[in-house]
Amino acid sequence: MADKRDYYEVLGIPRDAKEDDIKRAYRKLAFKYHPDQNPGDKAAEAKFKEAAEAHEVLSDADKRQRYDQFGHAGVDPNAAGGPGGFGGFGGFGGGGGGAQDIFDMFSDMFNGGGGRQAGPSAGQSLRAGVELTLEEVRNGAKRTLKVRRREKCESCSGTGAASGSRPIVCSGCGGAGQVLRQNGFFSLRQTCPRCQGRGKTISDPCRACDGGGLAPKSVEIEVAVPAGLEDGVQLKLRGQGEPSTEGGPRGDFYCVISVKEHKIFTRKGRDLLVDCRVSPVEAVMGCEKRIPTLEGSEKLVLPKGSQPGDIIKIRGFGVPEAGRPNTFGDILVKVVVEIPKKISGREKELWEELQKLRAEGAQKEDASIFTKIREWFD
């Protein structure tokens, strides 16, 4: 845990960064270091996982608060001194350092390791980026992802041993995958260094998988992306990761959603923002405009006397809320009055005439107000 970099440093953001800044920074790094973009590059894969871990913590308000207060220990369930941990006396029901952990520790001490036995580890989880258009966010989408993941080696049926041989029980741990280490008064359970926790050793490894039991394979994964997802959301597909070599469940597959910038609309939750540019005459007199939507266009009636910055809603043409496909937001149309930089001679005459009329009207209004004030004092 001491070797971990600061999560803010990983994403390249300040400590007071907003939620959108966190998502934007993570999205940039995820696409830069994604394994599909850097096949075989272990350094890029490590940076991808590091960015994903930082995003998972900083995008969660509770986890971020604990991280800001306690550092990595605040979000590590195995940290002894973190919130809820044994060193912090965080209660016997919390994650990390609860009553069961204490019970296991004393079971190890007095029973020679008779505490909980860890179950077989799950397979490796995988991640891939899925880019959506705003239209697909509104309606949902389907993707067929071509990925390379490790499957059970066909040459050795996943055992890791070459043909004619088989794995043998590890002599260091007796097949448990863990060993006890005496540390003064305490006995601590640790991963067996001889078999790396697998509980078995292989004297003649399979050449096809180098004894790992898994070999790379190209597969297609069908993904149904629901409507309304936000940029940076991770969609979890259970059991679509790599298989376990220890008899545990398969890992999961995470689709990291990114939403392409739209050339017309800006998204704000369920609503879509768009500008409507009108002339001063149209703003004063009112007019009708065709406003684009994600599925065509709609008529907008601009009322007389519309002001710059006014917002007019076109209801039901936004995007839905995630998990609630029929809760569509609105299109928010912002009135933008465009002042012409060049006008013809006739236009200039009309503007000057209008200016004169407006000035005369203002004088009459001022005179009327002055008269009322004078009458009030008389």
C-alpha positions as CSV (number, residue, x, y, z in Angstrom):
1,M,0.0,0.0,0.0
2,A,3.0,2.3,0.7
3,D,4.1,1.9,-2.9
4,K,0.8,3.2,-4.3
5,R,0.8,6.6,-6.0
6,D,-1.6,9.3,-4.9
7,Y,-4.9,8.8,-6.7
8,Y,-5.1,12.5,-7.7
9,E,-1.6,12.3,-9.1
10,V,-2.6,9.2,-11.1
11,L,-5.5,11.0,-12.8
12,G,-3.5,14.3,-13.1
13,I,-6.2,16.3,-11.3
14,P,-6.2,18.8,-8.3
15,R,-7.6,17.6,-5.0
16,D,-10.6,19.9,-5.4
17,A,-11.5,18.5,-8.8
18,K,-15.2,18.2,-9.6
19,E,-17.0,15.0,-10.6
20,D,-16.9,15.8,-14.3
21,D,-13.2,16.5,-14.1
22,I,-12.6,13.1,-12.6
23,K,-14.6,11.4,-15.3
24,R,-12.9,13.3,-18.1
25,A,-9.4,12.5,-16.7
26,Y,-10.2,8.8,-16.3
27,R,-11.7,8.5,-19.7
28,K,-8.6,10.0,-21.3
29,L,-6.3,7.6,-19.5
30,A,-8.5,4.6,-20.0
31,F,-8.4,5.0,-23.8
32,K,-4.7,5.8,-23.8
33,Y,-3.6,2.8,-21.8
34,H,-6.4,0.3,-22.6
35,P,-4.9,-3.2,-23.3
36,D,-6.7,-3.4,-26.6
37,Q,-4.8,-0.3,-27.7
38,N,-1.5,-1.6,-26.3
39,P,-1.4,-5.4,-26.8
40,G,1.3,-7.1,-24.8
41,D,2.4,-3.8,-23.1
42,K,2.5,-4.7,-19.4
43,A,3.4,-1.1,-18.4
44,A,0.3,0.3,-20.2
45,E,-1.8,-2.4,-18.6
46,A,-0.5,-1.5,-15.2
47,K,-1.3,2.2,-15.8
48,F,-4.8,1.3,-17.0
49,K,-5.5,-0.7,-13.8
50,E,-4.0,2.1,-11.7
51,A,-6.3,4.7,-13.4
52,A,-9.4,2.4,-12.9
53,E,-8.6,2.0,-9.2
54,A,-8.2,5.8,-8.7
55,H,-11.4,6.5,-10.6
56,E,-13.4,3.9,-8.6
57,V,-12.4,5.6,-5.3
58,L,-12.5,9.3,-6.3
59,S,-15.9,9.0,-8.2
60,D,-17.5,7.7,-5.0
61,A,-18.3,10.5,-2.5
62,D,-17.9,8.3,0.6
63,K,-14.7,6.6,-0.6
64,R,-13.2,9.9,-1.7
65,Q,-14.0,11.4,1.8
66,R,-12.3,8.5,3.5
67,Y,-9.3,8.7,1.1
68,D,-8.9,12.4,1.7
69,Q,-8.9,11.8,5.4
70,F,-6.9,8.6,5.8
71,G,-5.1,8.1,2.5
72,H,-5.0,4.6,1.0
73,A,-5.7,3.0,4.4
74,G,-9.1,4.7,4.4
75,V,-10.3,2.7,1.3
76,D,-8.3,-0.5,1.8
77,P,-10.6,-3.1,3.5
78,N,-7.5,-5.0,4.6
79,A,-5.7,-2.0,6.3
80,A,-5.4,-2.4,10.0
81,G,-5.3,1.2,10.9
82,G,-8.1,2.5,8.5
83,P,-11.7,3.3,9.4
84,G,-13.4,0.2,10.7
85,G,-10.1,-1.6,11.0
86,F,-8.7,-3.4,14.0
87,G,-6.2,-0.6,14.8
88,G,-9.0,2.0,14.6
89,F,-11.5,0.0,16.8
90,G,-14.1,0.7,14.1
91,G,-16.7,-1.8,15.4
92,F,-17.1,-5.6,15.0
93,G,-19.5,-5.4,12.1
94,G,-17.6,-3.3,9.6
95,G,-15.5,-4.3,6.7
96,G,-11.9,-5.1,7.5
97,G,-11.0,-5.8,11.1
98,G,-14.3,-7.2,12.4
99,A,-15.1,-9.8,15.0
100,Q,-14.6,-12.7,12.5
101,D,-11.1,-11.5,11.7
102,I,-10.2,-11.4,15.4
103,F,-11.6,-14.8,15.9
104,D,-9.6,-16.2,13.0
105,M,-6.4,-14.7,14.4
106,F,-6.8,-16.3,17.8
107,S,-7.9,-19.6,16.1
108,D,-4.6,-19.5,14.2
109,M,-2.7,-18.9,17.5
110,F,-4.3,-21.7,19.6
111,N,-5.4,-24.2,17.0
112,G,-2.4,-24.1,14.7
113,G,-4.2,-22.6,11.8
114,G,-7.7,-23.8,12.2
115,G,-9.4,-20.6,11.2
116,R,-11.3,-19.7,8.0
117,Q,-10.1,-21.4,4.8
118,A,-10.1,-19.1,1.8
119,G,-12.2,-20.4,-1.1
120,P,-10.8,-20.8,-4.6
121,S,-10.0,-17.5,-6.2
122,A,-12.1,-16.2,-9.0
123,G,-10.7,-15.7,-12.5
124,Q,-9.3,-12.5,-13.8
125,S,-11.8,-9.7,-14.5
126,L,-11.4,-7.7,-17.8
127,R,-12.2,-4.2,-19.0
128,A,-12.9,-2.7,-22.4
129,G,-14.0,0.7,-23.6
130,V,-17.4,1.2,-25.3
131,E,-18.0,4.5,-27.0
132,L,-21.6,5.7,-27.6
133,T,-23.2,8.5,-29.6
134,L,-25.8,10.7,-27.9
135,E,-28.4,9.0,-30.1
136,E,-27.4,5.6,-28.6
137,V,-27.6,7.1,-25.1
138,R,-31.2,8.0,-25.8
139,N,-32.2,4.7,-27.4
140,G,-29.8,2.1,-26.0
141,A,-27.4,0.1,-28.1
142,K,-25.9,-3.3,-28.8
143,R,-22.2,-4.0,-29.3
144,T,-20.3,-7.1,-30.3
145,L,-16.8,-6.7,-28.7
146,K,-13.9,-8.7,-30.1
147,V,-11.5,-9.3,-27.2
148,R,-8.6,-11.6,-26.4
149,R,-9.0,-13.3,-23.1
150,R,-7.3,-16.4,-21.6
151,E,-9.3,-19.6,-21.6
152,K,-8.5,-23.1,-20.3
153,C,-5.6,-24.5,-22.3
154,E,-6.8,-27.2,-24.6
155,S,-3.4,-29.0,-24.6
156,C,-3.5,-29.6,-20.8
157,S,-7.2,-29.1,-20.1
158,G,-6.3,-26.3,-17.7
159,T,-4.1,-28.3,-15.4
160,G,-0.8,-26.6,-16.5
161,A,1.0,-29.9,-16.7
162,A,2.4,-31.3,-19.9
163,S,0.8,-34.4,-21.4
164,G,1.7,-37.5,-19.4
165,S,2.2,-35.6,-16.2
166,R,0.1,-34.0,-13.6
167,P,0.3,-31.4,-10.8
168,I,1.4,-32.6,-7.4
169,V,0.4,-31.3,-4.0
170,C,2.7,-28.6,-2.8
171,S,5.0,-29.9,-0.1
172,G,5.4,-26.4,1.4
173,C,1.7,-26.0,2.4
174,G,0.2,-29.4,1.9
175,G,-2.2,-28.1,-0.7
176,A,-3.7,-25.4,1.4
177,G,-2.0,-22.6,-0.5
178,Q,-1.1,-20.8,2.7
179,V,1.5,-21.3,5.4
180,L,1.8,-20.1,9.0
181,R,4.6,-17.8,10.1
182,Q,5.5,-17.3,13.7
183,N,5.9,-13.7,14.6
184,G,6.6,-13.5,18.3
185,F,3.4,-14.3,20.2
186,F,1.3,-14.3,17.0
187,S,1.0,-16.9,14.2
188,L,0.2,-15.3,10.9
189,R,-1.2,-16.9,7.8
190,Q,0.6,-16.1,4.5
191,T,0.5,-17.1,0.9
192,C,2.8,-20.1,0.3
193,P,5.9,-18.9,-1.4
194,R,6.6,-22.3,-3.0
195,C,3.3,-22.6,-5.0
196,Q,2.2,-18.9,-4.9
197,G,-1.1,-19.9,-3.3
198,R,-2.1,-22.6,-5.8
199,G,-1.6,-25.5,-3.5
200,K,0.2,-27.5,-6.1
201,T,3.4,-27.5,-8.1
202,I,4.1,-28.6,-11.7
203,S,7.4,-30.3,-12.5
204,D,6.8,-30.6,-16.2
205,P,4.8,-27.5,-17.4
206,C,2.6,-27.5,-20.5
207,R,4.4,-25.7,-23.3
208,A,1.2,-24.3,-24.8
209,C,0.4,-22.2,-21.7
210,D,3.8,-22.2,-19.8
211,G,2.2,-24.1,-16.9
212,G,-0.4,-21.4,-16.2
213,G,-3.3,-23.5,-17.4
214,L,-4.7,-20.6,-19.5
215,A,-4.0,-19.7,-23.1
216,P,-5.0,-16.6,-25.1
217,K,-8.0,-16.8,-27.3
218,S,-10.1,-14.4,-29.4
219,V,-13.7,-14.3,-28.4
220,E,-16.8,-12.2,-29.1
221,I,-18.9,-10.8,-26.3
222,E,-22.4,-9.5,-26.9
223,V,-23.2,-6.3,-24.9
224,A,-26.6,-4.8,-24.5
225,V,-26.1,-1.2,-23.4
226,P,-29.1,0.3,-21.7
227,A,-30.3,3.8,-22.5
228,G,-29.3,6.8,-20.3
229,L,-25.8,5.8,-19.2
230,E,-23.5,8.6,-18.2
231,D,-19.9,9.1,-19.4
232,G,-17.5,7.0,-17.3
233,V,-20.0,4.5,-16.0
234,Q,-18.8,0.8,-15.8
235,L,-21.2,-1.8,-17.1
236,K,-20.6,-5.1,-15.4
237,L,-21.1,-8.5,-17.2
238,R,-20.9,-11.2,-14.7
239,G,-18.9,-14.3,-15.5
240,Q,-17.6,-12.9,-18.8
241,G,-14.0,-12.6,-17.6
242,E,-11.3,-15.3,-17.5
243,P,-11.8,-18.7,-15.9
244,S,-10.3,-19.6,-12.6
245,T,-7.5,-22.2,-12.5
246,E,-8.4,-23.1,-8.9
247,G,-12.0,-24.1,-9.5
248,G,-13.5,-20.8,-8.5
249,P,-16.0,-18.7,-10.6
250,R,-15.1,-16.9,-13.8
251,G,-14.1,-13.2,-13.5
252,D,-16.3,-10.4,-14.7
253,F,-16.2,-8.2,-17.7
254,Y,-16.4,-4.4,-17.3
255,C,-17.5,-2.1,-20.1
256,V,-16.2,1.5,-19.5
257,I,-18.8,3.8,-21.2
258,S,-17.7,6.9,-22.9
259,V,-20.1,9.3,-24.7
260,K,-18.9,11.1,-27.8
261,E,-19.2,14.9,-27.9
262,H,-22.2,15.9,-30.0
263,K,-21.8,18.5,-32.7
264,I,-25.0,20.3,-31.7
265,F,-26.1,19.3,-28.2
266,T,-24.5,19.5,-24.8
267,R,-25.8,17.0,-22.3
268,K,-26.8,18.0,-18.7
269,G,-28.2,14.9,-17.0
270,R,-31.4,14.0,-18.8
271,D,-31.6,17.3,-20.6
272,L,-30.0,18.5,-23.9
273,L,-28.9,22.1,-24.3
274,V,-28.9,23.8,-27.7
275,D,-28.7,27.4,-28.9
276,C,-31.3,29.1,-31.1
277,R,-29.8,32.0,-33.0
278,V,-32.3,34.8,-34.0
279,S,-32.1,38.3,-35.3
280,P,-33.2,41.3,-33.2
281,V,-36.3,41.6,-35.3
282,E,-37.2,37.9,-34.6
283,A,-36.6,38.4,-30.9
284,V,-38.9,41.5,-30.7
285,M,-41.7,40.3,-33.0
286,G,-41.5,36.6,-32.3
287,C,-41.1,33.8,-34.8
288,E,-41.2,30.1,-35.5
289,K,-38.0,28.0,-35.7
290,R,-37.2,24.4,-36.5
291,I,-35.1,23.0,-33.7
292,P,-33.0,19.8,-34.3
293,T,-33.6,16.8,-32.1
294,L,-31.8,13.4,-31.8
295,E,-34.6,12.0,-34.1
296,G,-35.3,14.8,-36.5
297,S,-36.6,18.3,-35.7
298,E,-39.4,20.0,-33.9
299,K,-41.2,23.4,-34.3
300,L,-40.4,26.0,-31.7
301,V,-42.6,29.1,-31.3
302,L,-40.5,32.0,-30.0
303,P,-42.7,34.5,-28.2
304,K,-42.6,38.2,-28.8
305,G,-40.1,40.1,-26.7
306,S,-37.8,37.1,-26.1
307,Q,-34.7,38.1,-24.3
308,P,-31.1,36.9,-24.9
309,G,-30.5,33.9,-22.6
310,D,-34.1,32.9,-22.3
311,I,-34.6,29.2,-22.0
312,I,-37.5,27.5,-23.8
313,K,-38.3,23.8,-23.3
314,I,-39.1,21.2,-25.9
315,R,-40.4,18.5,-23.5
316,G,-39.6,14.8,-23.9
317,F,-36.9,15.0,-26.5
318,G,-33.9,14.6,-24.1
319,V,-32.4,11.3,-22.9
320,P,-33.8,9.0,-20.3
321,E,-32.5,8.3,-16.8
322,A,-30.4,5.2,-16.5
323,G,-32.6,2.3,-15.5
324,R,-35.8,4.2,-16.2
325,P,-36.1,4.1,-20.0
326,N,-39.4,6.1,-20.2
327,T,-38.2,9.1,-18.2
328,F,-37.0,11.3,-21.0
329,G,-35.6,14.7,-20.2
330,D,-36.2,17.9,-22.3
331,I,-34.3,19.9,-24.9
332,L,-33.5,23.3,-23.4
333,V,-33.3,25.9,-26.1
334,K,-31.3,29.0,-25.3
335,V,-32.2,32.2,-27.1
336,V,-29.1,33.8,-28.7
337,V,-29.7,37.2,-30.3
338,E,-27.3,37.9,-33.1
339,I,-26.4,41.5,-33.8
340,P,-25.5,42.2,-37.5
341,K,-22.0,43.6,-38.0
342,K,-22.7,44.9,-41.5
343,I,-26.0,46.5,-42.7
344,S,-27.1,48.0,-46.0
345,G,-28.0,51.6,-46.5
346,R,-31.7,51.0,-46.3
347,E,-31.3,49.0,-43.1
348,K,-29.3,51.8,-41.6
349,E,-32.1,54.3,-42.3
350,L,-34.6,52.0,-40.7
351,W,-32.4,51.5,-37.6
352,E,-31.9,55.3,-37.3
353,E,-35.6,55.8,-37.6
354,L,-36.3,53.2,-34.9
355,Q,-33.6,54.8,-32.7
356,K,-35.3,58.1,-33.0
357,L,-38.7,56.7,-32.2
358,R,-37.3,54.9,-29.2
359,A,-35.6,58.1,-28.0
360,E,-38.9,60.1,-28.3
361,G,-40.7,57.5,-26.4
362,A,-38.1,57.6,-23.7
363,Q,-38.3,61.4,-23.4
364,K,-42.1,61.2,-23.1
365,E,-41.8,58.6,-20.4
366,D,-39.2,60.6,-18.5
367,A,-41.5,63.7,-18.8
368,S,-44.4,61.8,-17.5
369,I,-42.5,60.5,-14.5
370,F,-41.2,64.1,-13.8
371,T,-44.7,65.4,-13.9
372,K,-45.9,62.8,-11.4
373,I,-43.1,63.6,-9.0
374,R,-43.8,67.3,-9.2
375,E,-47.5,66.7,-8.6
376,W,-46.7,64.6,-5.6
377,F,-44.7,67.4,-4.0
378,D,-47.2,70.1,-4.9
